[in-house]
Amino acid sequence: MATLIENNGQHAGRKHRILRREYVLGRHPECDIVVEAGAVSRHHARVLRDGTTFFIEDLQSRNGTYVNEELVYGKRALSEGDQIRVCDISFTFNSNDVTPVTRTGGVTVLMEDGEYAQSSTIMSKLDISSDEGVRFSASSDVKLQALLEITKSLGRSLSLDQVLPQVLNSLFKIFLQADRGFIVLREQNKLIAKWTKLRRETTDTIRISKTIVNHVIDSKQAIVSEDAATDKRFDMSESIAEFRIRSMICAPLVNVDGVAIGAIQIDTIDQRKRFKAEDLEVLSSVATQAAIAIDNAQLHERALAQRELERDLQLAREVQNGFLPKSVPNCSCYLFYDYYKPANHVGGDYYDYIGLPDGKWAVVVADVVGHGIAASLLMSKLSASVKFALASNEDPARAMEQLNQTLAADQLEDRFITLVLAILDPQANAATFVAAGHMPPLIRRADNQVTRFAIRDHVGPAILLDDDLTFESHTVPFNVGDTMVLFTDGITEATDPDFQLYGEERMIALLKANQTNDPTIVGRAIVEDVRKFTNGIPNRDDMCLVCISRC
């Protein structure tokens, strides 16, 4: 899956997954990727997918779109690691397609499979995974001071874009013989060149032997070669020969958990200035500090992504709450109480009060299978559809059938909705209900008897199980002094620490014990009883409860 990663700005580190064939970038809030900068056009650019190839296209923006600092004219193909800039905001393009090319800092990096002779004698190595392997002492006071400066600067870095260049810049200060350097991270079993540095801008291509880097990462051992050109370990490496690398040193990046997450390598083409065995400790010390800083930067990026997710979930919760009633109906014939508690930030339970002609009221309680974002999205669709169905049909059974047909037209797989609809008629002193795979309501009569309906006799199939379902309505008396309770299974299937269910029988007993016609007292008593029963166990499902009293 291809992604665009924001490199800077207030959303630095945020990843955008390219899930569709077209993604628009711009300042307009309806853009797929909103770029919050005044110089950005409302619809600035778009990313297009054609098969396995991705393109960037400028949408005639005022300030242009750049890829690797080259102005885009029309449409341009994207490669792994391309840097896309929209005004001051830059993005890194990543693709899951296998490719040997990674661009870092405008330098093309080629990963090559040079043979690595495991049987040859290693001139010197240092085990980074051992507690005794790294000692923070360099061969000179200058190098020691540089190490201290690295430690201090890395401790203040919370972005990979800050950490990685700092590491290479510091190494070039310590190792004056270094001509080039790079940092490679292993992500999902893939080597990704994250940052490169050249002493002299004599080439725009760096070749890396994957075999060498993988060996260093897998063994967690730093290695040094005084003369790579004649080292038998690298006999078959074209990158060594073509770029006349005379000496190289490579160290693994091992995080605090002992996991090798990548490697640092620096090398030289000057045969007079070779790396020595004692340089291993210096590079390994830097690698140890760098690994910690990279780990912290990645944790920071994940924390940013988590905060962004939490903001999105909070927005989703606010949007979802907009579909639920703001208050109970102000009606002289009925009193209402409702309670709603999602298992996550957003939920799939739904309830509503809908005014009908002749003083009637429709009360809906529904449960979308599952919970979370997917269930809440279907719930929002349900909210609009149920109002339309009731406005189009006087018969509640026919309204339920139309509701099912409307939702089934979307052809949603592995989704269904249980729902109970109660039509309150104050003139007839009656309530008519239709149940679609949902528990019918409980009614406590004025004489304190609880009417409990047989599910098999009064409940139809759940909505979305088929596109052509039929339902039946059932009318029962609902007189002054009666109280009706509608609920979702998050109430009755709440569990205690011993995994026992709260159950309908316990609710019936509570209704009989609370001989009051105030639905608020009844509802709060049920909620409190469920809380005591669960004894701190978090609700695994959304909870919804509606209580209605005839007055």
C-alpha positions in Angstrom: 0.0 0.0 0.0 1.4 3.3 -1.1 1.7 6.2 1.5 2.6 9.9 1.6 4.4 10.9 4.8 4.4 14.5 5.9 8.0 15.6 6.6 7.4 18.9 8.3 4.7 21.3 9.5 2.4 20.8 12.4 1.5 17.3 11.2 5.1 16.1 10.7 5.2 12.3 10.7 1.6 11.8 9.7 1.0 9.0 7.1 -1.6 9.1 4.4 -2.5 5.8 2.8 -3.3 6.0 -0.9 -6.3 3.7 -1.0 -8.1 4.9 -4.1 -7.1 5.7 -7.6 -7.0 9.5 -7.0 -6.0 11.5 -3.9 -6.2 15.3 -4.0 -3.9 17.6 -2.0 -4.9 21.1 -1.3 -6.2 23.7 1.2 -9.9 23.0 0.7 -11.3 21.0 3.7 -12.8 18.4 1.3 -9.4 17.4 -0.1 -8.2 13.9 0.7 -5.0 15.4 2.2 -5.6 18.9 3.6 -2.4 21.0 3.4 -2.8 23.8 5.9 -0.8 26.7 4.4 -1.9 30.0 3.0 0.2 29.7 -0.2 -1.4 26.3 -1.1 -4.1 26.3 -3.7 -7.6 25.0 -2.8 -7.0 22.0 -5.1 -3.2 22.0 -5.5 -2.2 18.6 -6.8 -3.3 15.0 -7.0 -1.8 11.5 -6.7 -3.0 9.1 -9.3 -2.7 5.3 -9.5 -2.5 3.4 -12.8 -2.0 -0.3 -12.1 1.1 -0.5 -9.9 2.4 2.9 -11.1 1.7 6.2 -9.2 1.8 9.7 -10.6 1.7 13.2 -9.2 -0.2 15.8 -11.2 -0.2 19.6 -10.6 -3.7 21.0 -10.8 -2.7 24.4 -12.2 -1.7 25.6 -8.7 -0.5 29.1 -8.1 2.9 28.1 -6.7 3.5 24.8 -8.4 4.3 21.3 -7.2 7.8 19.9 -6.9 9.3 16.4 -6.9 12.9 16.3 -5.7 12.9 20.0 -6.2 12.0 19.7 -9.9 8.8 21.6 -11.0 6.1 19.2 -12.1 4.7 20.0 -15.6 1.5 18.0 -16.1 1.8 14.4 -14.8 5.0 12.8 -13.5 5.6 9.2 -12.4 6.6 8.7 -8.7 9.4 6.4 -7.4 10.0 5.1 -3.9 11.3 7.8 -1.6 10.4 10.7 -3.9 10.2 14.0 -2.1 7.0 15.9 -3.0 6.8 19.6 -2.0 3.6 21.6 -2.0 4.8 25.2 -1.0 6.6 24.8 2.3 5.1 21.3 3.1 7.0 18.3 1.9 6.0 14.6 1.7 7.9 11.4 1.2 6.3 8.9 -1.2 6.6 5.3 -0.2 5.3 2.3 -2.2 5.1 -1.4 -1.3 6.1 -2.2 -4.9 9.6 -3.9 -4.9 12.1 -1.4 -6.3 15.9 -1.1 -6.1 15.9 2.7 -6.0 15.5 4.9 -3.0 16.0 8.6 -3.1 17.4 10.3 0.1 18.3 13.9 0.1 18.3 14.0 -3.7 20.8 11.1 -4.0 19.8 7.9 -5.7 20.6 4.8 -3.6 21.0 1.4 -5.3 20.7 -1.7 -3.1 22.9 -4.4 -4.5 23.5 -8.1 -3.6 27.2 -8.4 -3.5 28.5 -11.8 -2.3 29.8 -11.8 1.3 32.3 -14.5 2.0 31.3 -15.8 5.4 34.3 -18.1 5.5 36.9 -15.3 5.2 38.8 -13.9 8.1 37.1 -10.8 9.6 39.9 -8.3 10.3 38.0 -6.8 13.3 34.5 -6.9 14.7 32.7 -5.6 17.8 29.5 -7.2 19.3 27.0 -4.4 19.9 24.5 -6.7 21.6 26.9 -7.4 24.5 26.8 -5.1 27.5 30.6 -5.0 27.4 30.9 -4.4 23.7 30.6 -0.6 23.7 32.8 1.6 25.9 32.3 5.3 25.6 36.0 6.1 25.2 37.6 7.2 22.0 41.2 7.3 20.9 41.5 11.0 21.3 40.1 13.9 23.3 38.7 15.4 20.1 36.7 12.3 19.3 35.5 12.1 22.9 34.3 15.7 22.8 32.6 15.0 19.5 30.8 12.0 21.1 29.6 14.1 24.0 28.3 16.7 21.5 26.5 13.9 19.6 24.9 12.6 22.8 23.7 16.1 23.7 22.3 17.0 20.3 20.6 13.6 19.8 18.9 13.9 23.2 17.1 17.0 21.9 15.9 15.4 18.7 12.3 14.1 18.2 12.2 13.8 14.5 14.0 11.4 12.2 14.6 14.3 9.8 16.7 15.9 12.6 18.3 12.7 14.1 19.7 11.2 10.9 21.5 14.1 9.4 22.9 15.0 12.9 24.4 11.5 13.1 26.1 11.7 9.7 27.3 15.2 10.2 28.9 14.3 13.5 30.5 11.2 12.0 32.1 13.3 9.3 33.5 15.6 11.9 35.0 12.6 13.8 36.2 10.6 10.8 37.9 13.2 8.5 38.8 10.4 6.0 35.1 9.6 5.4 34.0 10.3 1.8 30.4 9.1 2.0 28.0 7.7 4.6 24.5 6.4 4.9 22.0 5.2 7.4 19.8 2.2 6.6 16.8 1.1 8.6 15.1 -2.3 8.3 11.3 -1.8 7.9 9.1 -4.9 7.4 12.1 -7.0 6.4 13.1 -4.4 3.8 16.2 -2.3 3.8 15.4 1.4 3.4 18.1 4.0 2.9 16.9 6.9 5.0 19.8 9.4 4.8 23.0 9.8 2.9 26.0 12.2 3.0 28.8 12.8 0.6 32.0 14.7 1.4 32.2 15.8 -2.2 29.2 16.1 -4.6 31.0 14.2 -7.3 28.1 11.7 -8.0 24.4 11.6 -7.5 24.3 7.8 -6.9 25.3 5.7 -3.9 25.5 1.9 -4.1 25.0 -0.2 -1.0 25.7 -3.9 -0.6 22.6 -5.4 1.0 24.6 -8.5 2.0 27.1 -6.5 4.1 24.4 -4.4 5.8 22.2 -7.5 6.5 25.2 -9.3 7.9 25.9 -6.4 10.3 22.3 -6.2 11.3 21.7 -9.9 11.8 25.0 -10.5 13.7 24.7 -7.2 15.6 28.5 -6.8 15.0 30.3 -3.8 13.7 32.9 -4.6 11.1 35.8 -2.7 9.6 37.8 -3.3 6.4 41.1 -1.4 6.0 41.1 -2.0 2.2 37.7 -3.1 0.9 39.1 -3.3 -2.7 41.3 -6.2 -1.7 39.2 -7.7 1.0 38.2 -11.2 0.1 34.8 -10.7 1.8 33.8 -8.3 -0.9 35.3 -10.0 -4.0 32.0 -9.9 -5.9 30.7 -6.5 -4.9 30.5 -4.2 -8.0 29.7 -1.3 -5.7 33.0 -1.6 -4.0 35.0 -1.8 -7.3 33.1 0.8 -9.3 33.3 3.5 -6.6 36.9 2.6 -5.6 36.0 2.2 -2.0 39.3 1.6 -0.2 38.2 1.3 3.4 34.8 1.1 5.2 33.3 0.7 8.6 29.8 -0.4 9.4 27.9 -0.7 12.7 24.4 -1.9 13.6 21.8 0.2 15.2 20.5 -1.7 18.2 17.6 -0.3 20.2 17.1 -0.6 24.0 15.2 -3.8 23.5 18.3 -5.4 21.9 16.7 -5.4 18.4 18.9 -4.3 15.5 16.8 -1.8 13.5 19.3 -0.8 10.9 23.0 0.1 10.3 25.4 3.0 9.8 28.2 2.8 7.2 30.9 5.2 6.3 33.7 4.6 3.8 36.5 6.3 2.0 38.2 6.2 -1.4 41.5 7.5 -0.1 43.9 4.6 0.5 46.1 6.8 2.6 43.4 7.4 5.2 42.0 4.0 6.2 39.7 3.1 9.1 41.4 1.1 11.9 40.1 -1.5 14.3 40.0 1.0 17.1 37.5 3.1 15.1 35.0 0.4 15.8 34.4 1.6 19.3 33.9 5.2 18.2 31.4 4.3 15.5 29.7 1.7 17.7 29.3 4.4 20.5 27.7 6.7 18.0 25.5 3.9 16.7 24.3 3.1 20.2 23.3 6.7 20.8 21.8 7.0 17.4 19.7 3.9 17.8 18.2 5.3 21.0 17.5 8.6 19.3 15.9 6.9 16.3 13.9 4.7 18.7 12.7 7.8 20.5 11.9 9.6 17.2 9.9 6.7 16.0 8.0 6.6 19.3 7.4 10.3 18.9 6.1 9.7 15.4 3.8 7.0 16.6 2.6 9.3 19.4 1.8 12.0 16.8 -0.1 9.4 14.8 -2.0 8.3 17.9 -2.9 11.9 18.8 -4.1 12.4 15.2 -6.2 9.3 15.5 -7.6 10.4 18.8 -8.5 13.8 17.3 -10.2 12.0 14.4 -12.1 9.7 16.8 -13.2 12.6 18.9 -14.5 14.3 15.8 -16.2 11.1 14.8 -17.8 10.9 18.2 -19.1 14.5 18.0 -20.5 13.7 14.5 -22.2 10.6 15.8 -23.6 12.4 18.8 -25.2 14.7 16.2 -27.3 11.8 15.0 -28.6 11.1 18.5 -31.4 13.1 20.2 -30.2 16.3 21.9 -33.0 16.0 24.5 -36.0 13.9 25.3 -39.3 14.9 23.7 -41.4 17.5 25.5 -44.7 15.6 25.6 -47.7 15.8 28.0 -48.6 12.1 27.5 -45.2 10.5 28.0 -42.0 10.8 30.1 -38.7 9.6 28.6 -35.2 8.7 29.9 -32.3 7.5 27.7 -28.7 6.3 28.3 -26.0 5.7 25.8 -22.5 4.4 26.3 -20.3 3.2 23.4 -17.7 0.5 24.1 -15.1 2.6 22.1 -14.9 6.3 21.1 -17.8 5.7 18.7 -20.4 3.0 18.7 -23.0 1.1 16.7 -26.0 1.4 19.0 -28.6 3.9 18.0 -31.8 5.4 19.4 -34.1 8.2 18.4 -37.5 9.8 19.0 -39.5 10.7 15.9 -42.7 12.8 16.1 -45.6 11.4 14.0 -49.0 12.8 13.1 -51.9 12.7 15.6 -49.7 13.1 18.6 -48.0 9.7 18.1 -44.3 9.1 18.8 -41.9 6.6 17.2 -39.1 5.3 19.4 -36.3 3.4 17.7 -33.5 1.4 19.4 -31.0 -0.4 17.2 -27.8 -2.3 17.3 -25.4 -2.4 14.3 -23.3 -5.6 14.4 -19.9 -4.9 15.9 -18.8 -1.6 17.3 -16.3 1.2 16.5 -15.9 3.2 13.4 -17.4 0.8 10.9 -20.5 0.3 13.0 -20.9 4.0 13.6 -20.8 4.8 9.9 -23.6 2.4 9.2 -25.5 3.8 12.2 -25.3 7.3 10.5 -26.9 5.8 7.4 -29.6 4.1 9.5 -30.4 7.4 11.2 -31.5 9.1 7.9 -33.1 6.0 6.4 -35.4 5.3 9.4 -36.9 8.8 9.4 -37.6 8.6 5.6 -39.2 5.1 6.0 -41.5 6.3 8.8 -42.4 9.5 6.8 -43.3 7.3 3.8 -45.4 4.6 5.5 -48.1 4.7 8.2 -47.8 1.0 8.8 -44.7 0.4 10.9 -44.2 -3.1 9.4 -44.1 -1.7 5.9 -41.8 1.1 7.1 -39.4 -1.6 8.5 -39.5 -3.4 5.1 -38.7 -0.2 3.2 -35.9 0.5 5.7 -34.4 -2.9 5.0 -34.6 -2.5 1.2 -33.0 1.0 1.4 -30.0 -0.3 3.4 -29.7 -3.6 1.4 -29.3 -1.6 -1.8 -25.8 -0.6 -0.6 -24.8 -4.4 -0.7 -22.9 -4.3 2.6 -21.3 -7.7 3.3 -21.1 -9.2 6.8 -23.2 -6.5 8.2 -26.7 -6.6 9.8 -28.8 -4.5 12.2 -31.1 -5.5 15.0 -33.8 -3.0 15.6 -37.0 -2.5 17.6 -39.5 0.2 16.6 -42.3 1.3 19.1 -45.1 3.5 17.9 -46.8 5.2 20.9 -50.5 6.2 20.4 -51.8 8.3 23.3 -55.4 8.4 21.9 -55.6 4.6 21.7 -53.6 4.0 24.9 -51.6 1.5 22.9 -48.1 0.8 21.7 -47.3 -1.0 18.4 -43.9 -2.5 18.0 -41.9 -4.2 15.2 -38.8 -6.1 16.1 -36.1 -7.0 13.6 -33.8 -9.5 15.3 -34.0 -7.4 18.4 -35.3 -8.1 21.9 -38.9 -6.8 22.2 -39.5 -4.2 24.9 -40.4 -5.0 28.5 -43.5 -3.3 29.9 -44.1 -3.0 33.6 -47.8 -2.5 34.2 -49.4 -0.2 36.8 -50.1 -3.3 38.9 -46.3 -4.0 38.9 -46.6 -7.0 36.6 -44.0 -7.2 33.8 -45.1 -8.2 30.3 -42.4 -10.2 28.6 -43.0 -11.1 25.0 -41.9 -14.4 23.5 -39.2 -13.6 20.9 -40.1 -16.4 18.5 -43.6 -15.1 18.3 -42.9 -11.4 18.0 -39.5 -10.9 16.4 -38.7 -10.9 12.7 -35.3 -11.3 11.0 -32.5 -8.8 11.5 -32.2 -6.0 8.9 -29.7 -6.7 6.0 -29.9 -10.5 6.3 -31.8 -10.4 3.0 -33.0 -7.7 0.6 -36.6 -8.9 0.6 -37.7 -9.3 4.2 -41.3 -9.1 5.6 -42.2 -8.0 9.1 -45.2 -8.1 11.4 -46.4 -5.5 13.9 -47.8 -6.2 17.3 -50.0 -3.8 19.3 -50.3 -4.0 23.1 -52.1 -1.8 25.7 -49.9 1.0 27.1 -52.0 2.8 29.7 -51.4 5.4 32.4 -49.0 4.1 35.0 -47.2 1.7 32.6 -43.5 1.9 31.9 -41.7 0.5 28.8 -38.0 -0.4 28.6 -36.2 -0.8 25.3 -32.5 -1.8 25.4 -29.6 -3.3 23.4 -27.7 -6.5 24.3 -24.9 -4.5 25.7 -27.1 -4.2 28.8 -28.2 -7.8 29.2 -24.9 -9.3 28.1 -22.7 -7.2 30.4 -20.5 -9.5 32.4 -19.2 -9.7 36.0 -15.7 -10.7 36.9 -16.8 -14.4 36.8 -18.1 -13.9 33.2 -21.7 -14.3 34.3 -24.3 -12.3 32.2 -26.4 -9.6 33.7 -29.4 -11.0 31.9 -33.0 -10.1 31.3 -34.3 -11.8 34.5 -32.2 -9.4 36.7 -33.7 -6.4 34.8 -37.2 -7.7 35.4 -36.6 -8.1 39.1 -35.3 -4.6 39.3 -38.4 -3.2 37.5 -40.6 -4.9 40.0 -38.5 -3.6 42.9 -38.7 0.0 41.7 -42.5 0.8 41.8 -42.3 4.2 40.4 -43.7 5.8 37.2 -40.7 8.1 36.8 -38.6 6.7 33.9 -35.5 8.6 35.0 -35.6 6.8 38.4 -36.1 3.4 36.7 -33.4 4.0 34.0 -30.8 5.2 36.5 -31.6 2.3 38.7 -30.9 -0.1 35.8 -27.6 1.6 34.9 -26.4 1.6 38.5 -27.3 -2.0 38.9 -25.4 -2.9 35.8 -22.4 -0.9 37.1 -22.4 -2.8 40.4 -22.9 -6.1 38.7 -19.9 -5.7 36.3 -17.7 -4.5 39.3 -15.3 -2.5 37.2 -15.2 -4.8 34.2 -15.3 -2.5 31.0 -18.2 -2.9 28.8 -17.3 -5.0 25.8 -20.3 -3.8 23.7 -22.2 -0.6 23.3 -25.0 0.1 25.8 -28.3 1.8 25.0 -31.3 2.1 27.2 -34.6 3.9 26.7 -37.4 4.1 29.4 -40.9 5.5 28.7 -43.7 6.1 31.1 -47.4 6.8 30.2 -48.6 9.7 32.3 
